[in-house]
Amino acid sequence: MCIRWLLGSPQLQWAWRAVSLKHLPCGHQGTQRWRHSGGSTYRAVIFDMGGVLIPSPGKMAAEWEVWNHIPSGTILKALSSGGENGPWMKFMRAEITTEDFLQEFRRLCCEISKTDMSVDFFSFLLTNEQVVKQFPVMTEAITQIRAKGLQTALLSNNFYLPNGKSFLPLDRKQFDVVVESCLEGICKPDPRIYRLCLERLGRKPSESILLEDLEPNLKAAANLGIHTIKVNDPETAVKELETLLGFTLRTVVPNTRPVRKSMEIPKDSLEKYLRDLLGTQTTGPLELLQFDHGQSNPTYYIKLANHQLVLRKKPPGTLLPSAHAVEREFRIMKALSNAGVPVPKVLDLCEDSRIVGTPFYLMEYCPGLIYKDPSLPGLEPSQRRAVYTAMNRVLCKIHSVDLKAAGLEDYGKHGDYIARQVQTWIKQYRATETSTNPAMEKLIEWLPLHLPRQQRTTVVHGDFLRDCDLSELGIPTPEEYFRMYCLRMGIPPTENWNFYMAFSFFRIAAILQGVYKRSLTGQASSATAEQSGKLTEFMSNLAWDFAVKEGFQVFKEMPGTKPLTRSHHTWARAQFPPRTLGRRSYVTSTDSSSAHASKGALVFSPEGLSPPVQELYQRLKQFIERHVYPAEPELRSHQASAERWTPSPLVEDLKVSSLSR
């Protein structure tokens, strides 16, 4: 089983679902009992936003609670508190301000969790454009619906942002009608908002279909005679919608789209080349589509006669040295195929740029599933674990390839791989740098000074390191995944795991920076390439977080009564655990003197502290993680505001809160 892990898509795609969270009825199985069965022809499709067009907040809220040690379910309980007259419903009807909502929401969260928790970081995530992205399958469905002459509408429970605009991170041009709860002063499941949407569409209930993810909202619509589809998974919902409408809403080949204008290639010369290569005399036309994922090399789907192929080429324009080497990809994939690694069969390498404009290679098309979201939405926990296990197994298979037997012994330099890779990606980043990134600057200085001593030479897959795994989803934790890998490879656990994670995310950040730079010059392979500029900072902060963890590993390994033999001085300013954007600062300074803890020397490890001090240390650590780190976005905003010379009210609150403990 071949698993391809695509890092070009926004990795952390947690996004807001602006929905009604009224007490939900139990026992409903789908929406079959509520569906309108009239024979009218459908003329309009109405879409909810959160959970239908963009991801739901359930995973984001759960993860935020885990990282901040908040009891599970606190967020959703707080949002649903009070029902129709609760602060959340009032906020979506624009009856209270953002400040009033956050204040009441924080009070409810503290009351439910029985902890003094901040919600400022959570509110930041709700409206962060980096984590809000429309599902491609829904984007394509809307395009096809409108192309057939049907109307589309957006009917969303949402709210006003502090800037006075409503929260609607979508292209309004996709819809004939947009109905927002905060503008209208009414929310789903109030029947009035459905009638308002139908009135503006000029349609009867029996002519309309609603896609929604919450059952109370579905039931209210069905009671009016609107046909409903419950959305648990966007792909499945689109299939059901296709059945109702009677026409396809997706390209026949999954994950493809018409070739973008900037990525067009000459079909006539390509067709002649293919007919000569394949020896086919069929007169049928050549079909050409572009895959909509991936950020490195433009990749196309080709159908000619009974042949289904994939063409992967270098992008046009000036490229970085050694980058986009399709020649290297071709050779490696051919060697791996012969070694039993599950890869597509490669057919030919063409280095003649006259055919399609740049060198390219061809391989057979292999139908299958591509998982862009590491949380694997729509799968059961057991299925998610099976996917990750398969990915681990394939990775071990790649790393176990006999280089000599595969004909790769002379390919590339042997030894000092990590050192060379670090320097390569530093150069690549410098060549595509568009602005100063503090985290990247620190990594560029830190990585060469902390290279692992032990290395082995093997084939590596550039897209396998990821950190997105909640145990309740059935996805292995990083520790479990690493143990699984070591067990299969028959090697002891690597001590400097955090270094490799730091390097991996540093590399990803450098790649994304290159993608962003190419988007500025029109050379990008993906239509979403310009978004990668924002992800570069996110990934570099994540990399620096692992660098900090690696730096503190030396303290854990040092006995409290022995001197530290490694001398170093490290400044570290890093991101809280993955998917939190607050930063923390540390200073560690060690000396190679022969001082001993038993003689009153400075203690470097919490384990060396006395029990009462250890208890105080744990309380302080817990307070910082629960209250200080999540508050840092607001503290940074205050520092950059005109009020920066006056004490921050939040700091004063934190002082009082800390004293009360």
Disulfide bonds with the S-S distance in Angstrom:
none
